[in-house]
Amino acid sequence: MALKITSECINCDVCEPACPNQAISMGPQYYQIDPARCTECVGHFDEPQCVALCPVDCIPKDDSHPESESELLAKYRRLTAAEG
């Protein structure tokens, strides 16, 4: 399942550079996560780096983009193959 950033975001700028998939960008009012690029850091880290670093706990799972661990790993492989 992809993650999402809620309106509680304080635009502290710690999540964007921590994302290994470059899935986080500044939206109209606060940061947003591209579900097509978010793997919850599967393939890179044991836990989502944005969640681990967020000081206000505003990055829950996005129920509108359900994905299993194997689907997230497949997405990671597609993304890293495209970059390589």
Secondary structure as GFF3:
##gff-version 3
##sequence-region A 1 84
A	DSSP	alpha_helix	15	18	.	.	.	ID=ss1
A	DSSP	beta_strand	24	26	.	.	.	ID=ss2
A	DSSP	beta_strand	31	33	.	.	.	ID=ss3
A	DSSP	alpha_helix	49	53	.	.	.	ID=ss4
A	DSSP	alpha_helix	69	83	.	.	.	ID=ss5
###
